[in-house]
Amino acid sequence: MIIVTVLLLLCGLLMLIQPAILWTITESWKSNDATEPSDLYLWSTRFGGVMFTLVGLAGVYVYLFVSA
């Protein structure tokens, strides 16, 4: 369980702090222009990063305080 929690936190923080890296890895090859991600992509990726981070933090809380 702790491995999934750490992965969620790391992915969430990456999505929140540097969404352009995720775009480069996953989406840039699909675009003819391929210069930079759209504002909507950046916003939605950051929103997803917040959700991943919150779920990861909840997992840490459950692991440390509830299941002990």
Secondary structure as a PSIPRED ss2 file (coil, helix, strand):
# PSIPRED VFORMAT (PSIPRED V4.0)

   1 M C   1.000  0.000  0.000
   2 I H   0.000  1.000  0.000
   3 I H   0.000  1.000  0.000
   4 V H   0.000  1.000  0.000
   5 T H   0.000  1.000  0.000
   6 V H   0.000  1.000  0.000
   7 L H   0.000  1.000  0.000
   8 L H   0.000  1.000  0.000
   9 L H   0.000  1.000  0.000
  10 L H   0.000  1.000  0.000
  11 C H   0.000  1.000  0.000
  12 G H   0.000  1.000  0.000
  13 L H   0.000  1.000  0.000
  14 L H   0.000  1.000  0.000
  15 M H   0.000  1.000  0.000
  16 L H   0.000  1.000  0.000
  17 I H   0.000  1.000  0.000
  18 Q C   1.000  0.000  0.000
  19 P H   0.000  1.000  0.000
  20 A H   0.000  1.000  0.000
  21 I H   0.000  1.000  0.000
  22 L H   0.000  1.000  0.000
  23 W H   0.000  1.000  0.000
  24 T H   0.000  1.000  0.000
  25 I H   0.000  1.000  0.000
  26 T H   0.000  1.000  0.000
  27 E C   1.000  0.000  0.000
  28 S H   0.000  1.000  0.000
  29 W H   0.000  1.000  0.000
  30 K H   0.000  1.000  0.000
  31 S C   1.000  0.000  0.000
  32 N C   1.000  0.000  0.000
  33 D C   1.000  0.000  0.000
  34 A C   1.000  0.000  0.000
  35 T C   1.000  0.000  0.000
  36 E C   1.000  0.000  0.000
  37 P C   1.000  0.000  0.000
  38 S C   1.000  0.000  0.000
  39 D H   0.000  1.000  0.000
  40 L H   0.000  1.000  0.000
  41 Y H   0.000  1.000  0.000
  42 L H   0.000  1.000  0.000
  43 W H   0.000  1.000  0.000
  44 S H   0.000  1.000  0.000
  45 T H   0.000  1.000  0.000
  46 R H   0.000  1.000  0.000
  47 F H   0.000  1.000  0.000
  48 G H   0.000  1.000  0.000
  49 G H   0.000  1.000  0.000
  50 V H   0.000  1.000  0.000
  51 M H   0.000  1.000  0.000
  52 F H   0.000  1.000  0.000
  53 T H   0.000  1.000  0.000
  54 L H   0.000  1.000  0.000
  55 V H   0.000  1.000  0.000
  56 G H   0.000  1.000  0.000
  57 L H   0.000  1.000  0.000
  58 A H   0.000  1.000  0.000
  59 G H   0.000  1.000  0.000
  60 V H   0.000  1.000  0.000
  61 Y H   0.000  1.000  0.000
  62 V H   0.000  1.000  0.000
  63 Y H   0.000  1.000  0.000
  64 L H   0.000  1.000  0.000
  65 F H   0.000  1.000  0.000
  66 V H   0.000  1.000  0.000
  67 S C   1.000  0.000  0.000
  68 A C   1.000  0.000  0.000
